[in-house]
Amino acid sequence: MTARVDHAVTSGTFSLDGQTFDVDNNVWVVGDDTECVVLDAPHDVAAIRRAVGDRRVVAILATHAHDDHVRVAPELAKVTGAPILLHPDDRVLWDLVHPGLAPDGELSDGQEITVGDTVLRVLHTPGHSPGACSFHAPSLGAVFTGDTLFAGGPGATGRSYSDFATIVESIRTRLLTLPADTVVHTGHGDDTTIGAEAPHLQEWLTRGH
């Protein structure tokens, strides 16, 4: 069956360090006509289920554990029967959102998750958060970067558990090394490509964010 990427946008809030912001989040659904994985579960289970359709959800993959990326993950897991997978370094953030409720499994660098005929390779890309992960799908010519890399530069690093030098190193060594035509599907906003972002690395370093 033909692999495909489906997309939904959900709206809600992001809260950390005593501040709350309105946000729109991308949800990416990768798979074929029979099964899929869901990347992030932000605000709206119904919207995610519409993107999934009648397919079996193999797993719910968290790019990181900020509340605007995992808020409805337990509810989505309950209605789909799919496990929630999160890098263990982000457990501190997960516990702020879902105290007393553990994810179902862990993500690790280099891990491969197969859905249909598509393999997603886990890239540990810390900086926006300690356990932030990107998911590279070579057969689709795509990488799903969560809040690590956006059109225009790195994700935010001004809040707790984030670090600018770390995110830039993650982008430089783990993402900009991918083929230039790789499409970057982000956690918020528009797509970009590795080739479009790579020339701007020094600009990001100079501006410091």
Summary of the structure (lengths in Angstrom):
residues: 209
radius of gyration: 15.8
end to end distance: 41.8
largest distance: 47.6
contacts: 756
relative contact order: 0.14
helix: 28%
strand: 35%
